[in-house]
Every structure is written in C-alpha cells, then in structure tokens.
Amino acid sequence: MNKQFFHHILFAIKDFCLETAKRFISWRYRCNFYLDSAENILQDAETCPRKCNVHIDNLDYRNTFSLRQVNITIGTDQSLKWSFCPSSQIESKYMHIDCSSWNKDRYTVIYNYNYPFGNADCVDINNYKICHCYDGYIIVNGLCFKENIAVGDSCVYDRQCTGTANANSCKFRMCTCQTGYRLIDNNCYRGNIAVDNSCSYDWQCTGTQLASSCKYGVCTCDTGYISIDDNCYQGNTPVGYFCVHDRQCTGTTYASLCRSSVCTCQTGYKLFDSKCYKVNIAVDNSCTYDWQCNGTQLAGSCKSSVCTCETGYMKIDNNCYQGNIPVGGFCSHNNQCTGSEHAESCKTSRCTCSNGYILIEFECKRGNMTINQSCLYNRQCTGTKFAGLCRSQKCTCDTGYMLIDNNCYKDHVPVGGFCILDKQCTGSNNSETCDNGRCRCLDGHVLLELECIQGNLSLNQSCTVHEQCSSSNYSRCVEEKCTCMEGYTAENLTHCIKFQPNEFEHSVRNPQGTKDNSCDDNNIGKILGTLFGGILIGVILTAVVAFLMFKKMQTKIRKREEPSVSFANDVIYSSAIVVERGDITGSQANYAKRKVVNALPYACAEKGAVYSLVTSKPSVEHPTTEGVYNHLREQEKKDDNEHNDNYDHACAASYLGTEPSVYSNMP
C-alpha cells in the first residue's frame, strides 16, 4: 500500500481527543497546509475521557490544502459548524469531528462561558465550551457530580445515589433507601411485598394478608393457606366446607369442586360418610360398597373390594351374562351353558348339547352309540344300523333283526325276501339259504304259495302240485299222487316211459292169415268218435272252469296295492292277486289252480328269480297257470326299479327311532 493511500485511510478513521482536533483548527497554517504538516499537528498525545472520530477527505502529498469548514456532532442531539478559510485557488477541505458516542449524561456544551468547570475535561472552540465529565461523574443541572454513591454517603441529587440498589433517594444530603424499602446491613430491602414475589426476610412480606412468610426467597401464604390470584385462602378444605375456588378443596379425596361456595365431590363421585366414593364402577374394578357398582348392568355386587356380577350371572367380555343356563335356555356365549352336563355349546342363541350328545328329557345323553354300548334310551343307539333299541342298558338290534359280527341283519326273512346271510332266512320252513340276495327254498324243495314244500317226489308218493313230482320224468300229480302223465306208463315204479297200445301194434287177421279190413274200419270210427267227443267235452269243461274262476275271483281273490308281510299267520304276500290255499280243494289240486310259478313278486331279474329248487324235468305240453300269474312278473319289475334296497320294504321292519331334537348335536 502506498503512503498516499495510507494517509487517506488514516484521516478517515482516526480517533482523537477533542483537544487535538482543536489544535489543528487553531493552527495558523490551516488555510495553507501540506499533508506532512497536518500529520505533525494531529499527533494525539493528550488523554481524555472520550475520543472523537476525526477525518479530512482526499488528502495527498502533491497539493496544498485549505481548511474550509469544520463540522462537529456531539451525542445524539448536538451539532456545531464553523467556517474558517475563505475560498481561494487552494483546494478546500472539510474536517468532520464525530463525538456521537458520548453519553448524554456525561457531557455539556456551553456558549460564552469563561468560568472554571470542575470534574470535567473541557475544550473551548470558537466561544463554545465543550465539557465531558470524568469517569465516575455525571452531568446534573449542567455540572459534573459524583455518581454511584452508596446508601448513607453524601449526595446533592437523587441521581447520584446509584451505588446501592433501591437507594436512589438523596435526603438530607445523604443517599437513603427509596420509599417502600428498608435499610438492613447497608442494603435496601423492599417492604410490603405481596405473595409470590421475591423476598429475603419475613418482615418484607406484608403486601398480602395472611402471606407473612418468606420461604425459598418468595413471600408465601401462612400455614394452612394457599395462594390463589395474588391472595391467600384457606387450603386443604374438606368436603362440605366453605370455599371460594376449586383449588381450596383438597381436604377430602375426590372432592375438588367448589360449588355454591361449598367443597363438593367431583363428577363421577358420591358423598357418603364425609367421603367421596366413585360411582358407575364397571365390573372387575375396585369398590367399597355395592351401590358403587352400577357401571355394568347386572354387576351390582361389591365382593372382595371388586365389582362382581350378581348371583347367577358371570363376567364375559366386561359384561354380565346369566350363567349356569341349562340346555335349551337362551344364551349368547358358550360359557353360559353350564346348567346341564354335556351342553356347553351356544348355537342360534340356545344352549345345545355338545358334539356327540343328543337331548333326551331335558338332558344331554351320549348319542351315536353302537351295538352293545351302554345306553338308557333308544334314541342313543344310532351308531349301528338297525340297532336302535336300548335293552338292559345296552344298544341292541331292532325287533326283527339279529346280531351277526357286530352288525344287525333282518331276522326271520321269508322265502323270496332280501338277505345277505343264510342265518337270516328263517321266516319260511325249508328256506334257509340266501342266494343272490334272496332267501330261497332248500335243495329238494319247491315254492308253493310262498312256502317251500317237499319236491323231487317219486311215483306214488303224496303230492299237491305237479312240480313236486320231479323224481321221474313225465310224471305229474294226479289225485294227490305222483303218477305218470297221460301217454306214459310206470316202469319198475321209478320212472315213466312212453305207452304203446296193443291195438295199434297188431292187425286183426282172418283165419287164413289175411288182414281183417272191417276191424280197421271199426277202429278208425272209434278213434274219430272218441276224438270229437273229447274235444266237445273239453270245450264244455273249459267254459265251466272259466265261469267258476271268474266268480271265484269276484269273491275270494284279494288284490293288494303294495307288498306286505305277515310273520304270524302265514298269509301269502304278493304285489298282485293271489289265490288263497283254502280255495283249492278236491281234484282242482291236480290242475291249473294248483299250478305254481317259479318266480316271486319281488324278483329283480328280467325273467324273475326262481326260489324253488328241484330237479328240472323235460318240458311237456299240459295246462299251466302261466297266464294267471303273468301280471306278477310285471309288477315285480316295477317294484324292484322303484325300491333298490338291501331288504324288501314289505319284509323290513320299520325303524323305531324318533326325530332328534333341535338341541341335540350329532355329527
């Protein structure tokens, strides 16, 4: 940095005592000076209380200058200006003196004052005396007086008394405590201090009634009183006593409200025996009296200091519900259903039996019991099919059923009835065999009017129908005896052979050994007569028989709409018209009305099952009852298509169970 620039900066920011600036202003070369000369004059060797900032703009070493004007600023409210050198060819300069940092209470400016000014540093500039008090002094009424005087020391003015806090009063030329304060140990303490304000001694606390104690540096209410809104009120007031504010009411727990100038229990509490007790307490919360427990419906009992549900009720999800409800009672939760054994389920708002139990006489009993398991009621026995009876406290097979390998099967099944095992076929004599799901006659027997009778009879043995005479071919039952059919003859009483008449085997010859044609003509005539006579008699007999059968069907034949069975009186069952045995008498037993078919009404096969079991014989042409029983097979096929079951509906006994209750719970 060059020298010219340095001095320009120096004069712009340099602080000098006012006396130094005065020396430059009073310099005789002020109207024609060089920078070097100005530097010599402005050497600040004096000491002063406060300096001012002095600067002259744009000075350099090449020119001469003239001081044209001086501007001075003192504090915040004093400005002075003087003109010196008149205008000339020399460059004019302005001097700026800035004393704005001076404190107002520390300086004074006096015009045309030629008297001494004590306790201050004064400079006279063009008839003005500019004075700044020494440190420790202040301007009071235009003069410098000592400041910061302590309480008890000499003073002239109040402003001097700042050496002791709260002692800014000068009385009798002595600094004293200001009004409301008191001197203790060379300090002034405030008196008449109100509650909640700072203090050092109790005697200071007289500003609030009943607040005469200074505790922890603060004026506080006397014992038993509390501060509310800058006043002291009776504190810890019990319930029922006079009050002004809620804060007073702390003498009784939960009595923190001041209502109608009386301490009362707070909201949600009730006064009892000079105490406040909580009300509307919910179940499972602490209590003292029953009347407190009204927060939960049906929980009005206080037991063991806890609100509990009333007798007969139980807590579920913070509510009280009726407990010990028996089966069938109204409920909302499973836990309520404890009034009946094995009835712990609440379904559709009713207590029901647990899984595996059924309702019987308002009790839940074990259900789905299998054969031979313990029981008390028939309805328990549903675990085994057709074992729905409880006998001797055990599940047994239904009436008409028998136990085989822990299962129940239909018992006393008659011939033709549905079966699974041979043991079932005991409903008809000589029918103890189950074949293809049906009871059939034993070997050597045939079926007649739903009964198995002896078959395979030999010649001359007693019989009823032709089918019995099966021991010999070409035999039939004639007059209740097995006899060879017409055109056949017995041989050795064991079988029938074709009969060969002698008249057809030998010709009648004359004595000469020639054939007698007259005899042949006579025989032919006899044969033709017999043939036509037989035909006529047959037509007549057929008409008579047809008429008798029609009348008998009108009176004796029973037509049944659906299958039925009787196990007691041996009534024949069928799904169509059947001729009763009593109607077959005399010689009719040997003819069409004694004929039987080898198929029952309940056969399932297309052609019908054969339940007779005898040795078959060659087919011979003789009258049969096939036309009479034809409708049996048709009805049989229809019934079997409609009823496909293990047992025929006519034979099976009805199930004796009852419909389970809605409160039973069986899977």
GICORMO-V600827 format. One line per field, one symbol per residue. psi: psi as a letter, one per 20 degrees, with the letter a starting at -180 (. if undefined). burial: # if it has 9 or more other ideal C-beta (glycine too) atoms within 8 Angstrom, else .. A space follows every 50 residues. Layout:
BEGIN
psi: ???
burial: ???
END
This chain:
BEGIN
psi: prhghghgggihjppqqhhghhhghjpikhinqrhhghhhhkoniqqqgp rqppqpqlqrihrqrpohqpppppbijppqpqqeprqaiqpqqpppooki iqphjirqppplojqqoqkroqppomjpooqpqrpjqqpoljqpqqrkpr pirqrgqhihmjippklkpoplkpprqrpirppplkqpqqrlprqjqqrh qhihmjippkmjpopkjpprqrpiqqpolkrpqprkprpirqrhqhihmj ippkmjpoplkpprqrpjqppplkqpqqrkprqjqqrhqhihmjippklk popkkpprqrpirqpolkrpqprkprpiqqrhqhhhmjiqqkmjpoplkq prqrpjqqpolkqoqprkqrpjqqrhqhihnjhppkmjpopkkqprqqpj qqpolkqpqpqlprpirqrgqhhhmjiqqknkpookjqprqrpjqrpolk qorpakqrqiqqrgrhihmihpqkqroplkqoqqrpiqqqokkhrqrppo qhiihpqpqrhjjqqohhgggghgggghggghghgghggghggggggghg ghhhhipppphqqrppigjkppqrjapppqhiiorbihiibhiiqqqlpr ijqhrgipqoiqnrpqrqpqoqprkhhhjhighghghghhhhnnrhqphh hpqqpjrrpqqiiqnp.
burial: .....###..#..#.##########.#..##.#.#.###.##.#...#.# ######..##....###########....#.#.##....#.########. .#.#.##.##......#.#####.#..#######..####..###.#.## #.#.#.#.######.#####...#####..###...#####.###.#.#. ...##.##..#.##...#####..####..#####.###.#.#.#.#### ##.##.##...#####..###...#####.###.#.#....#####.### ##...#####..####..#####.#####.#.#.######.##.##...# ####.#####..#########.#.#.########.#####...#####.. ###...#############....#####.##.##..######..####.# ###.#####.#.##########.####...#####..#.#...###.... ...............#..##..#.....................#...#. .##...#..#..#.#......########...##...############# ###....##.####..#.......#...#..##.###.##......##.# ##.......#..####.
END
